[in-house]
Amino acid sequence: MTMRKLAFSLSLVLLTSAVQAGSTGPDIDKVNGTIRVDAGQLAGDLETVNGSIRVGDRARADSAGTVNGSIELGDDAELDSAETVNGAISLGQRARIRRNAESVNGAITLGRGAEVGGKLSNVNGLIQTESAHVGGDIETVSGNIEIGADSRIDGGILIDRQTGWSWGKPKPPLVIIGPNAVVQGRLVFRREVELYVSTSAKTGPIEGATAKSFSGATP
């Protein structure tokens, strides 16, 4: 490589690093208020109490965390991580969370083409994917799980045992693995569940439950 080509390559590396270093926008902190990142905008860490977080279409931010509020990503939006207590997490089409998405007492839904690079977990609430990708495990205690058609889960599924006092016998969680879906890891159920697996789906070993097969779009 000539010195001119080497200098040009080094300039490209430095320019790329500078762009990446400047890609994070300002942090936003609130109490009793909603945080909104407008479409196509950049933001840093987003934190609020008693408020929701809305990340618009094609917008990018670092972490999002709230108590008593939901987290919503528009189409093609990106976050590093998302965590909420008493709130839902929803990803629009092709939206991406690079690491984990965690909710306590809230549903988690992934739209068509959405991706979570790490773990997807809650304690209560529906977990639903639609032609989406999860790079880690899916974990819940009392939530239903619907792995929609053509979704891919690189990890496994865990429904943990319920602890503490409850009134009467709790209803078993419902788990559906849809057509052409793939769950590569183990499916471990430490409490009673109702498990339905499409005849065209592929899963890892199943522990603690007996799968019921179904054909068609739904059981």
N, C-alpha and C positions, 0 to 999 in steps of 0.2 A: 504494500500500500504506500502511495506517495505521501509526502508531507502535506500536500494540499488536500488530498482525500481524507487523511487523518484529521486535519484541522476541521474539515467540513463535518465529519462524523461526530467529533467532539462537540461542535457547536450545536448539532441536532440534539445530542444527549442533554446538554445544558439547557437548551430551550425547552425540551420536553419536561425536564425536572422543574423548571421555573413555572411552566403552565400548571403542572400537577400541584406544586406547592401553593399556588395562588388560587386553586380551584375551590377551596373551602371559604364560605362566606361567614358573616358574623353570627355569634351565638345569640340565642334569644331565650330569655327567662321571663316567666310570668307567674302570677298567682291570681286565681279566679279570672282566667281569661283564655280565649282560644288563640292559638298560634297558627298563622297562615303563611305559607311560602308560595308566592305566586308562580304561575306557570313559567317554566324555563329559568327560574332564579336559583341562586346558590345560597346555602346557609350552613352554619356550623352545628353545634349542639343545640337541640330544642328541648326545653324543659318547662313544664307547667304543672300547677296543682289546681284541681277543680276546673279543668279546661281541656279541650280537645286539641289535636294537632292535625293540620291539613297541609299536605305537600302536593302542590299542583302538578299537572301534566308536565313531564320532562324536567321537573325541578330536581335538585340534588341537595342533600343535607347529610350531616354526620349522624349522630345518635338522636333518637326521639324518645323522651320519657315523660310520662304523666301519671298522676293519681286522680281517679274519678274523671276519666275522659278517654275518648277513643283516639286512635291514630289511623289516618287515612292517606294512602298514596294514590295519586292519579295515574293515568296511563304513562308508562315509560319513566316514572319517577324512581329515584334511588335514595336509599338510606344505608348507613353502615349497620345500625341495629335499632330495634324498637322494643320498648318495654312499657307496659301499662298495668295499673291495678284498677279493677272495676271499670273496664272499658274494652271495646273491641279493637281489632286490628284488621284492616282491609287493604288489599293490594289490587290496583287496577290492572288492566291488560299490560303485560310485559314489564310491570313494575318489579323492582329488585331490592331486596334487603341482603346485604353482603354477608352478614353474620346471623345472629339469632333474632327471632321474633317471639316474645314471651308476654302472655297476658294472664292475669288472675281474674277470674270471674268475667270472662268476656270471650266472644267468638273470634275466630281467626279465619279469614277467607282470602284465598288466592285466586285472582282472575286468570283468564286464559293467557298462557305464556309467562305468567309471573314466576319469580324465583326467590327462594330463601336459601342462602348459601350454607347456613348452619342449622341449628335446632329450631323446631316449631313446637311450642308448648303452652299449655294453660292448665287450670285446675277444673274450671267449669266452663261450659260453652262449646258450641259446635266448632269443629275444625274441618274446613272444606277446601278442596283444591279442584281447579278446573283446568285440565291440560297444563298443569303447572309442575315445577321442579322444586324439590326440597333436598338440599345436599346432606343434611344430617337426619337425626331421628325426629319422630313425632311423638309427643308425650302428653298425657292427660290423666285425670283421675275420674271425673264424672262426666266429661264431655263426649258427645257423639263425634264420630269421625267419618267423613265422606271423601274418599279418594276418587275423584272424578275420572272420567274416561281420558285415557292417554296421559295421565299424570305419571311422574317418576319420582320415587322416594329412594334416595341412595342409601339412607340408613334404615332403621326399623321402626316399629311401632310399639310403644309401651303404654298400657293402661294400668296404673298403679293401684294398689289396694286403698280403699277409703278408710281413713282413721277418724277417731272422734265419735261423738254421739250423733245419731240421726233418728228421725221420727219414722217408725215403721221400716219395712224392707225397701231399700232404694231400688229404683228401676234400673235394670242393667243398661249400660251404654250400648248404643247401636254403632256398629262398624261396617262400612260398605266399601269394598274395593271394586271399582268400576271397570268397564270394558277396556281392555288393552292397557290397563294401569300396571305399573311395576313397583313392587316394594322389595328392595334387594336384601334388606337385613331381616332379623328375626322379628316376628310378631309375638309379643309377650303380654299375656293378660293375667294379672294378679287378682282379678275379681271376675265375677260372672259378666259375660257380654253376649250380645247377639251379633254374630259375625257372618257376613255374606260376601262371597268372593265370586266375581264373574268367571265364567268358564274360559274367557280369553285373557284374564289377568295372570300375572306371574308374581309369586311371593316367595320369601324365604321361609324357614321353618316356623311353624305355628305352635306356641306353647300356652296351655291353659284354656283353650277353647277348641270347639269343633266347627269348622267352616261349613256353611251351607252354600252350595253352588247355585248360580242363577245365570240365565241367558237373557239377552235383551239389554235395554238401557238401565233398568233398575230392578231390584228384587221384586 
